Amino acid sequence: MRTRGLPHAFGRRHPTGASIGRSPDGTGARARRMVPTVREAFEMTRIWTPIFILAAMGIAGCSCGEKDDPTATDADSDTDTDTGSDTDTDTDTDTDTDTGTDSDTDTDTDTDTDTDTDTDTDLCAGDDPICEAADDDYEPRTGDADDAPYADCIADDDAYHAFNALSISTIARVAAFEAIADALWRNPDQPPDSADFLEAANQYALAEGIESRVNRREDEHYPCVDDGAGGCLQCRNLTADEITANCDRCVGQCQIQPIVRDALDAGIAAESPLLHAARVEAGLIWFLYISTYKECTTCASAQPDCDSCWAYFTGGWQRDEDVVGLADIVQGIEAETFDRTFDGILAIDCWDDLDDASLPARDDLALQALALAQLDRALLRGVAIILRDRIETWDGLPAGAEKDAAWVFISILGPVLQREAEVRDAVIAGQLEDAWGSDGVVPDVDALICDLETVFHCP
């Protein structure tokens, strides 16, 4: 098992009094990475984010995580390994290890074979389905000493242990998402006006911010673009025609960026503000979902991407802290789905601890694939309950701009589930596809919700 640590000052004490991190002299039977407290992580982000941005703009050759550009080595292997100068190693293979070549080393490991056992046979009778974790799911929060096939590992204490807590630039991106939400769909002064959209656009376009990652984001559920020699081409290096031909893989440039950027521009022009705020919201939730999955995939080759995975979901907070971003949305609707998603991230943390990243290549990609399947199952349930919640809201609204905006959100986020729905139940997938393209003409809303619950019933 690897020894991983951060400067002692940023660690916290385990209840037993042992330091959760490398001992000052580097010794100890099991030195471990240290976990910043919530307030430490937040304050570090608030204090250092402006410095990260300046460094990314002005320092060439920095060792940055989600490697942004050749000048800001954010290895979008979204190896969001912020070294203070935004070392997001976005290896895009999004390995936020952006080496400029963004080696999108993703290996479509998503088999998502929903192995959860559902003990409620009538999923649409009005009661929530009772779900049990699969036998091989990782669940440190239960205190189960036998988490086979996972051996004892660093995540057994039910906390995520950052590889490099001082260089996770993804935290600043999720903070920008929160600022955009406050300016648009969470703005108490509805509808948002042109100034609100301008503020949101500024947050979106921050240096090394969300837009920089949307423009490189690849969906690891789909095969990479073949370079003809057994390797992969990164979407950021393709022509416009090639991106269009690989639209599912090159989802950021081909699908999400056009939605978000067009909506921001239209909102600034004071065109249908509620509708365009909903477009921005749906597009960014889509981005957070695929980014979480992507980073946990590419951290096989760019270890800091594991940190980015955790941060894209939680904003850099632990399970029992005040999470933000996608985690906050999911937790507010269904706490168990949030917990199961956090379990999946800890499964990745456990695998990362057990499968030595210092070797030329990882030895146990099968365990990573198992952890990824657990994580994605929960993430997909999260998207499904967000949709269910919005469908219920839409159904209760009177005709008008607010109802139209709710449906636009549904029509953007709904198709994100189609890939997995077709794998799980082709008949229901066809019904869902018809609903998403119906322009809000849904004869039976209860049936639509039932379809979602049937296919995505367990996290």
C-alpha positions in Angstrom: 0.0 0.0 0.0 1.3 3.4 -0.9 2.2 6.1 1.5 0.5 9.4 0.7 0.8 12.6 2.6 0.5 16.3 2.6 2.1 19.0 4.7 1.3 18.2 8.3 -0.2 21.6 8.9 -3.1 20.7 6.6 -4.0 17.5 8.3 -6.6 16.8 10.9 -6.5 14.4 13.8 -8.3 11.1 13.9 -10.5 10.6 16.9 -7.9 8.2 18.2 -5.4 11.0 18.2 -3.4 9.5 15.3 -2.6 11.9 12.5 -4.5 11.1 9.3 -1.5 11.8 7.0 2.2 11.4 6.8 4.0 11.7 10.1 6.4 14.7 10.3 9.4 12.4 9.8 7.7 10.4 7.1 7.7 7.2 9.1 4.9 5.1 10.5 3.5 1.7 9.7 0.7 3.2 7.6 1.3 6.9 6.9 -1.8 8.3 5.1 -2.8 11.3 3.1 -4.3 14.0 5.2 -7.8 15.3 4.8 -8.3 19.0 5.2 -11.2 20.0 7.4 -14.1 21.7 5.7 -13.2 25.2 6.7 -9.6 24.7 5.8 -10.5 23.5 2.3 -12.9 26.3 1.8 -10.6 29.0 3.0 -7.7 27.6 1.0 -10.0 27.8 -2.1 -11.1 31.3 -1.3 -7.6 32.5 -0.7 -5.8 30.7 -3.4 -8.2 30.7 -6.3 -7.3 34.2 -7.4 -3.7 33.2 -7.2 -4.3 30.1 -9.2 -6.0 32.1 -11.9 -3.2 34.6 -12.1 -0.7 31.9 -12.2 -2.5 30.0 -14.9 -2.6 33.2 -17.0 0.9 34.2 -16.5 3.2 31.3 -15.7 4.2 29.0 -18.5 5.2 25.4 -17.8 3.5 25.1 -14.5 2.6 21.6 -13.4 -1.2 22.0 -13.3 -3.9 19.5 -12.8 -6.7 19.6 -15.3 -4.1 20.5 -17.7 -5.6 23.4 -19.4 -3.3 24.7 -22.1 0.3 24.0 -22.8 0.9 27.1 -20.7 -1.2 25.9 -17.9 -0.4 22.2 -17.3 -3.9 21.3 -16.1 -3.7 17.8 -17.5 -7.3 17.5 -18.4 -7.0 14.2 -17.6 -8.9 16.4 -15.7 -6.4 15.6 -13.3 -7.5 18.5 -11.5 -4.4 18.4 -9.6 -4.1 22.0 -8.8 -0.6 22.8 -7.7 -1.5 26.2 -6.6 -1.3 27.2 -10.2 -4.2 25.1 -11.1 -2.6 21.7 -11.6 -5.8 20.1 -12.6 -4.3 17.2 -14.5 -7.0 17.0 -17.0 -5.8 14.2 -19.1 -8.8 14.4 -21.1 -8.7 11.4 -21.6 -9.7 14.1 -19.7 -7.2 13.4 -17.2 -7.2 16.8 -15.9 -3.6 16.5 -16.3 -3.7 18.7 -19.2 -0.4 18.2 -20.8 -1.7 20.1 -23.7 -2.1 16.8 -25.5 -4.9 15.9 -23.1 -4.4 12.2 -23.5 -8.0 11.2 -23.1 -7.0 7.8 -21.9 -10.5 6.9 -20.9 -11.3 3.3 -21.1 -15.0 3.0 -21.5 -15.4 0.8 -18.3 -19.1 1.5 -17.9 -20.8 -1.8 -17.9 -23.2 -0.5 -15.4 -24.8 -3.8 -14.7 -27.2 -2.6 -12.0 -26.5 -5.4 -9.6 -28.5 -3.9 -6.8 -31.3 -6.1 -5.5 -34.6 -4.4 -5.4 -36.9 -6.0 -2.9 -40.0 -4.0 -3.9 -41.5 -5.6 -7.0 -44.1 -2.8 -7.5 -41.9 0.2 -8.2 -44.7 2.4 -9.3 -47.2 1.8 -6.5 -46.3 5.0 -4.7 -43.8 3.6 -2.3 -40.1 4.2 -2.7 -38.2 1.1 -3.9 -36.2 -0.7 -1.3 -32.7 -1.1 -2.6 -29.8 -3.2 -1.3 -26.2 -2.6 -2.2 -24.6 -5.3 -4.4 -22.4 -7.8 -2.5 -19.3 -6.3 -4.1 -20.2 -2.6 -3.5 -17.9 -0.7 -1.3 -19.7 0.8 1.7 -17.4 2.1 4.4 -20.2 4.1 6.1 -21.8 0.8 7.2 -18.7 -0.2 9.2 -18.6 -3.5 7.5 -15.2 -5.0 8.1 -15.6 -7.4 5.1 -15.8 -5.2 2.0 -14.5 -7.8 -0.4 -13.2 -7.6 -3.0 -11.7 -4.4 -1.4 -8.8 -5.0 1.0 -8.2 -2.7 3.9 -7.5 0.7 2.5 -7.2 4.4 3.2 -11.0 5.1 2.6 -12.2 2.7 5.3 -12.6 5.7 7.6 -15.4 6.9 5.4 -13.6 10.1 4.2 -12.1 11.0 0.9 -8.3 11.5 1.1 -7.0 14.0 -1.4 -3.9 13.1 -3.4 -3.0 16.8 -3.3 -5.5 18.9 -1.4 -3.7 22.2 -2.3 -4.1 21.7 -6.1 -7.7 20.8 -6.8 -8.7 23.6 -9.2 -12.1 21.8 -9.8 -13.2 23.3 -6.4 -13.1 26.7 -7.9 -15.1 25.6 -10.9 -17.8 24.2 -8.7 -17.8 27.5 -6.8 -18.4 29.2 -10.1 -21.3 26.9 -10.8 -22.8 28.0 -7.4 -22.3 31.6 -8.4 -24.0 31.0 -11.7 -26.9 29.3 -9.9 -27.3 32.3 -7.6 -27.3 34.7 -10.5 -29.9 32.7 -12.5 -32.2 30.0 -11.3 -31.6 30.5 -7.6 -31.9 34.3 -7.9 -34.7 35.5 -5.7 -35.5 38.3 -8.1 -37.1 36.3 -10.9 -36.8 36.4 -13.8 -33.1 37.1 -14.0 -32.2 40.2 -16.0 -29.4 41.0 -18.5 -27.0 42.0 -15.7 -27.6 38.6 -14.0 -26.8 36.7 -17.2 -23.7 38.9 -17.7 -22.5 38.0 -14.2 -23.2 34.3 -15.0 -21.3 34.5 -18.3 -18.3 36.1 -16.5 -18.3 33.3 -14.0 -18.5 30.7 -16.8 -15.6 32.2 -18.7 -13.2 32.6 -15.8 -9.6 31.6 -16.7 -9.2 27.9 -16.3 -12.9 27.8 -15.3 -15.9 25.9 -16.3 -16.0 26.9 -20.0 -12.4 25.8 -20.4 -13.4 22.3 -19.3 -16.7 22.1 -21.1 -14.7 22.8 -24.3 -12.5 19.7 -23.7 -15.0 17.4 -22.0 -15.3 13.9 -23.4 -17.9 11.4 -22.3 -15.9 8.3 -21.2 -19.0 6.1 -21.7 -18.3 6.2 -25.4 -15.2 4.9 -27.3 -12.5 7.4 -27.9 -11.7 8.7 -31.4 -9.4 6.2 -33.0 -6.1 7.7 -34.3 -5.7 4.8 -36.8 -2.7 3.4 -34.9 -4.4 1.9 -31.9 -4.4 5.1 -29.9 -6.9 7.8 -29.2 -7.3 11.3 -30.5 -8.5 14.0 -28.1 -11.6 15.9 -29.2 -9.9 19.2 -28.6 -7.5 18.3 -31.4 -10.3 17.4 -34.0 -11.8 19.5 -36.7 -15.3 20.7 -36.5 -16.5 18.0 -38.8 -14.7 15.3 -36.8 -16.3 16.6 -33.6 -19.7 16.5 -35.2 -19.0 12.9 -36.4 -18.1 11.9 -32.8 -20.7 14.0 -31.0 -21.5 11.6 -28.2 -17.8 11.3 -27.3 -17.0 14.9 -27.9 -20.0 16.0 -25.8 -18.6 19.2 -24.4 -17.8 20.9 -27.7 -20.6 19.3 -29.7 -23.5 19.5 -27.3 -23.0 21.2 -23.9 -21.1 24.3 -25.0 -23.6 25.3 -27.7 -26.4 25.1 -25.3 -24.8 27.0 -22.4 -23.1 29.7 -24.5 -26.1 30.4 -26.7 -28.4 30.5 -23.6 -26.0 33.0 -21.8 -25.9 35.2 -24.9 -29.7 35.1 -25.3 -30.2 36.0 -21.6 -27.8 38.9 -21.9 -30.0 40.1 -24.8 -33.0 39.8 -22.5 -34.6 37.0 -24.5 -36.9 34.6 -22.5 -34.8 34.7 -19.3 -36.5 31.9 -17.5 -36.1 29.6 -20.4 -32.5 30.3 -21.0 -31.6 30.1 -17.3 -33.1 26.6 -17.4 -30.9 25.7 -20.4 -27.8 26.9 -18.6 -28.8 24.9 -15.5 -29.5 21.7 -17.4 -26.3 22.0 -19.4 -24.1 22.5 -16.4 -25.7 19.6 -14.4 -25.0 17.4 -17.4 -21.4 18.7 -17.4 -20.9 17.9 -13.6 -22.3 14.4 -14.1 -20.0 13.4 -16.9 -17.0 15.2 -15.4 -17.4 13.2 -12.2 -17.4 10.0 -14.1 -14.6 11.0 -16.4 -12.2 12.0 -13.8 -12.6 8.8 -11.8 -12.0 7.0 -15.1 -8.8 8.8 -16.2 -7.2 8.8 -12.7 -5.9 5.3 -13.7 -3.2 7.2 -15.6 -3.4 10.6 -13.9 -3.8 10.1 -10.2 -4.8 13.7 -9.4 -7.9 13.2 -11.5 -9.3 11.2 -8.5 -9.3 14.4 -6.6 -11.1 16.1 -9.5 -13.8 13.4 -9.5 -14.5 13.9 -5.8 -14.5 17.7 -6.2 -16.8 17.7 -9.3 -19.4 15.9 -7.3 -19.1 17.6 -3.8 -17.2 20.8 -4.4 -14.4 19.4 -2.2 -16.4 18.6 0.9 -16.7 15.4 2.9 -19.9 13.3 3.3 -20.9 14.9 6.6 -20.1 18.5 5.5 -22.0 21.1 3.6 -21.5 19.8 0.1 -22.2 22.0 -2.9 -22.8 21.6 -6.6 -24.3 18.3 -7.9 -24.0 16.6 -4.5 -26.1 19.3 -2.9 -28.8 19.0 -5.5 -28.9 15.2 -5.2 -28.8 15.2 -1.4 -31.7 17.7 -1.2 -33.9 15.3 -3.2 -32.8 11.9 -1.9 -30.2 11.5 0.8 -29.5 7.8 0.1 -28.6 8.4 -3.5 -26.2 11.1 -2.3 -24.6 8.6 0.1 -24.4 5.8 -2.4 -22.7 8.2 -4.8 -20.2 9.2 -2.1 -19.6 5.5 -1.5 -18.7 5.1 -5.1 -16.2 7.9 -4.9 -14.7 6.3 -1.9 -14.6 3.0 -3.8 -12.3 4.8 -6.3 -10.3 6.2 -3.5 -9.9 2.7 -2.0 -8.9 1.3 -5.4 -6.4 4.1 -5.9 -4.8 3.3 -2.6 -4.5 -0.4 -3.3 -3.4 -0.2 -6.9 0.0 1.5 -6.8 0.1 4.5 -9.1 3.9 4.7 -8.9 4.2 1.6 -11.1 4.5 2.1 -14.9 0.9 0.9 -15.2 -1.9 0.1 -12.8 -2.2 -3.6 -11.9 -5.9 -3.9 -11.0 -8.0 -2.1 -13.5 -10.7 -4.7 -12.9 -11.2 -3.3 -9.4 -11.3 0.2 -10.8 -14.0 -0.9 -13.3 -16.0 -2.3 -10.4 -15.8 0.9 -8.5 -16.7 2.9 -11.6 -19.8 0.8 -12.2 -20.9 1.4 -8.6 -20.3 5.1 -8.9 -22.0 5.5 -12.2 -25.1 3.6 -11.1 -25.5 6.1 -8.3 -24.7 9.1 -10.5 -27.4 7.9 -13.0 -29.9 7.6 -10.2 -29.0 11.1 -9.2 -29.7 12.5 -12.7 -33.0 10.5 -12.7 -34.3 11.9 -9.5 -33.3 15.5 -10.6 -35.5 14.8 -13.6 -38.3 13.3 -11.6 -38.3 16.3 -9.3 -38.4 18.7 -12.3 -41.2 16.7 -14.0 -43.3 16.9 -10.9 -42.7 20.6 -10.7 -43.5 21.1 -14.3 -46.7 19.1 -14.0 -47.9 21.4 -11.2 -47.3 24.7 -12.9 -49.9 26.6 -14.9 -49.2 27.3 -18.5 -46.7 30.1 -19.0 -43.0 31.0 -19.1 -42.1 29.1 -15.9 -43.7 25.9 -17.1 -42.0 26.2 -20.5 -38.7 26.7 -18.8 -39.2 23.6 -16.7 -39.8 21.5 -19.8 -36.8 22.9 -21.6 -34.7 21.7 -18.6 -36.3 18.3 -18.9 -35.8 18.1 -22.6 -32.0 18.7 -22.3 -31.3 16.5 -19.3 -33.6 13.7 -20.1 -31.7 12.4 -23.1 -28.5 12.1 -21.0 -30.1 8.9 -19.6 -30.9 7.4 -22.9 -27.6 5.5 -23.4 -28.1 3.6 -20.1 -31.8 3.2 -20.5 -31.4 1.4 -23.8 -29.0 -1.0 -22.1 -31.4 -1.7 -19.2 -34.8 -1.8 -20.9 -35.1 -1.0 -24.6 -38.9 -0.7 -24.5 -39.0 1.8 -21.7 -36.0 3.7 -23.3 -38.2 4.2 -26.4 -41.0 5.6 -24.3 -38.6 8.0 -22.5 -37.1 9.1 -25.8 -40.6 9.9 -27.1 -41.3 11.9 -23.9 -38.2 14.0 -24.1 -39.0 15.0 -27.7 -42.7 15.6 -27.1 -42.4 19.4 -26.5 -44.2 18.9 -23.2 -47.2 17.0 -24.6 -47.1 14.1 -22.1 -50.5 12.3 -21.9 -49.6 10.4 -18.7 -47.1 12.1 -16.3 -47.4 9.3 -13.7 -46.4 6.8 -16.4 -43.4 8.9 -17.3 -42.2 9.0 -13.7 -42.9 5.3 -13.4 -40.7 4.6 -16.4 -37.8 6.6 -14.8 -38.3 4.8 -11.5 -38.4 1.4 -13.1 -35.2 1.8 -15.1 -33.2 3.9 -12.6 -34.7 2.6 -9.4 -31.6 2.0 -7.3 -28.4 3.9 -6.8 
